[in-house]
Amino acid sequence: MTKRDRDFADVQTRADNAAGVLAKLKRDREALAGRSAEIMQAKMSLAFEATVNGGEAKQKLQALNAELGTLAAQTQDLDTAIAEALRRLKDADATVQAVADRDSARKRLELAKKYRKCGQSADQALKAFCDSYAELLDVSRDLISCGAHHLDTWSTKTSFKRAIQSHLLSVKLHSEVIPPPQRSTVAELTNNWADKIEALARKSINLAESVVADDAKEAA
């Protein structure tokens, strides 16, 4: 258990103890109130006989009055104790909340550092992507100028945008919902196009080498 956990456990224990003391005092107060009610009921049945005839009834009534006075004093003491217990419980609860607030604030400080680092990493990743994408477009233009005419600039950009939107969909930053059949990654797009480019390039090379070979035969 860390010191932070021990601190919180200590103040929570004090708060629990204060709550337990208060609950016991209230139970004692209720017991006194119940006994006082019983005495008042008993006095009602003895008051007439004790006043008129005296004797044993009067002695019983006097004993009840004495007990009632004791109970009244005890009740007053308990009320004072309950007020103090309430104050201590309030202070203990305030301490528990203060410790919880402090620990939450410390956690926020730790998370703020991580938050800042994540933002910096995201910026770096976005810059790296933009640099790679710009290079990708440059290579696309070079390929078109070299005869890869099926790499239409508009269509490739549209496909790239869809691939980017497909990625952004997972983090809820997309501006367009791409249907599952149309989703792909940038790597999948470039791999497919590169396969076609390589196949056509090899076909062109083979054709050109065949023409050159035929021309060499004729020249010989």
C-alpha positions in Angstrom: 0.0 0.0 0.0 1.4 3.4 -1.0 1.7 6.3 1.5 -1.2 8.0 -0.4 -3.4 5.0 0.1 -2.4 4.8 3.8 -3.3 8.5 4.3 -6.7 8.0 2.7 -7.3 4.8 4.7 -6.4 6.6 8.0 -8.8 9.5 7.4 -11.5 7.2 6.2 -11.1 5.1 9.3 -11.4 8.2 11.5 -14.6 9.2 9.6 -16.0 5.7 10.0 -15.2 5.7 13.7 -16.9 9.1 14.1 -20.0 7.8 12.3 -20.0 4.8 14.5 -19.8 6.9 17.7 -22.6 9.1 16.5 -24.8 6.1 15.7 -24.3 4.7 19.2 -25.1 8.0 20.9 -28.3 8.3 18.9 -29.3 4.7 19.9 -28.6 5.6 23.5 -30.7 8.8 23.1 -33.6 6.8 21.6 -33.3 4.3 24.6 -33.6 7.1 27.1 -36.5 8.6 25.2 -38.2 5.2 25.3 -37.6 4.8 29.0 -38.9 8.3 29.7 -42.1 7.5 27.8 -42.5 4.4 29.9 -42.1 6.4 33.1 -44.6 9.0 32.0 -47.1 6.2 31.3 -46.5 4.7 34.7 -46.9 8.1 36.4 -50.3 8.5 34.8 -51.6 5.4 36.6 -49.9 6.3 40.0 -50.5 10.0 40.2 -54.1 9.9 41.5 -53.5 7.1 44.1 -50.2 8.7 45.3 -51.7 12.1 45.7 -54.9 10.9 47.4 -53.7 7.9 49.4 -49.9 8.4 49.6 -48.2 5.3 51.0 -46.5 2.9 48.6 -47.9 4.6 45.6 -46.4 7.9 46.6 -43.0 6.2 47.1 -43.2 4.6 43.7 -44.1 8.0 42.2 -41.2 9.7 43.9 -38.9 7.0 42.6 -40.2 7.5 39.1 -39.8 11.3 39.3 -36.2 10.8 40.5 -35.5 8.5 37.6 -37.1 10.8 35.2 -34.9 13.7 36.5 -31.8 11.5 36.0 -33.0 10.6 32.5 -33.5 14.2 31.7 -30.0 15.0 32.8 -28.6 12.1 30.8 -30.6 13.1 27.8 -29.2 16.6 28.0 -25.7 15.2 28.2 -26.3 12.9 25.2 -27.7 15.8 23.2 -24.4 17.7 23.9 -22.4 14.6 23.0 -24.4 14.1 19.8 -23.8 17.7 18.8 -20.0 17.2 19.3 -20.1 13.9 17.4 -21.8 15.6 14.5 -19.2 18.3 14.5 -16.4 15.7 14.5 -18.1 13.6 11.8 -18.4 16.7 9.7 -14.7 17.5 10.2 -13.7 13.9 9.4 -15.9 13.9 6.2 -14.3 17.2 5.2 -10.8 15.7 5.7 -11.8 12.6 3.7 -13.0 14.8 0.9 -9.9 17.0 1.1 -7.6 14.0 0.8 -9.7 12.6 -2.1 -9.6 16.0 -3.9 -5.8 16.2 -3.3 -5.3 12.7 -4.7 -7.5 13.6 -7.7 -5.5 16.8 -8.3 -2.2 14.8 -8.2 -3.6 12.3 -10.7 -4.7 15.2 -12.9 -1.1 16.6 -12.8 0.2 13.2 -13.9 -2.3 12.8 -16.7 -1.7 16.4 -17.9 1.9 15.5 -18.6 0.8 12.4 -20.5 -1.9 14.4 -22.3 0.7 17.0 -23.4 3.0 14.2 -24.6 0.1 12.5 -26.5 -0.6 15.8 -28.3 3.0 16.3 -29.3 3.1 12.7 -30.6 -0.1 13.2 -32.5 1.3 16.4 -34.1 4.5 14.6 -35.0 2.6 11.7 -36.5 0.4 14.0 -38.5 3.4 16.0 -39.8 5.1 12.7 -40.7 1.9 11.6 -42.5 1.6 14.9 -44.4 5.3 14.7 -45.5 4.8 11.1 -46.6 1.6 11.9 -48.4 3.2 14.9 -50.2 6.0 12.6 -51.3 3.4 10.0 -52.4 1.7 12.6 -54.6 5.1 13.6 -56.1 5.8 10.0 -57.0 2.3 9.6 -58.4 2.9 12.6 -60.7 6.3 11.2 -61.7 4.7 7.8 -62.5 2.1 9.6 -64.7 4.8 11.5 -66.5 6.5 8.1 -67.1 3.4 6.6 -68.7 1.3 5.3 -65.8 -1.7 7.1 -67.2 -4.2 5.0 -65.2 -2.9 6.8 -62.1 -5.3 9.7 -62.7 -4.5 12.5 -60.1 -8.1 13.1 -59.2 -9.1 9.5 -58.8 -6.0 8.7 -56.7 -6.6 11.7 -54.4 -10.2 10.5 -54.0 -9.1 7.0 -53.1 -6.5 8.4 -50.7 -9.2 10.6 -49.0 -11.4 7.5 -48.5 -8.5 5.6 -47.0 -7.8 8.4 -44.6 -11.5 8.7 -43.7 -11.5 4.9 -43.1 -8.8 5.4 -40.5 -10.4 8.5 -38.9 -13.7 6.5 -38.5 -12.1 4.5 -35.7 -11.5 7.6 -33.6 -14.7 9.4 -34.5 -12.9 12.2 -36.5 -14.3 11.3 -39.9 -16.2 13.8 -42.0 -17.6 11.1 -44.3 -18.8 7.6 -43.6 -17.2 5.2 -46.0 -19.2 2.0 -46.7 -17.3 -1.1 -45.6 -16.8 -2.4 -49.2 -15.1 0.9 -50.1 -12.8 1.0 -47.1 -9.1 0.4 -47.5 -5.7 1.6 -46.2 -3.2 3.8 -48.1 -0.8 0.9 -48.2 -3.4 -1.4 -49.8 -4.1 1.2 -52.5 -0.4 1.8 -53.3 0.3 -1.9 -53.3 -2.5 -2.6 -55.7 -1.5 0.3 -58.0 2.2 -0.7 -57.8 1.3 -4.2 -58.8 -0.5 -2.9 -61.9 2.3 -0.5 -62.7 5.0 -3.2 -62.3 3.0 -5.7 -64.5 2.5 -3.1 -67.3 6.1 -1.9 -67.0 7.5 -5.5 -67.3 5.1 -6.0 -70.3 6.5 -2.8 -71.9 10.1 -3.8 -71.2 9.5 -7.3 -72.7 7.8 -5.8 -75.8 10.6 -3.2 -76.2 13.3 -5.8 -75.8 11.6 -8.0 -78.4 11.5 -5.2 -80.9 15.1 -4.4 -80.3 16.1 -8.0 -80.7 14.1 -8.3 -84.0 15.8 -5.1 -85.2 19.2 -6.5 -84.3 18.5 -9.6 -86.3 17.4 -7.6 -89.4 20.5 -5.4 -89.1 22.7 -8.5 -89.0 
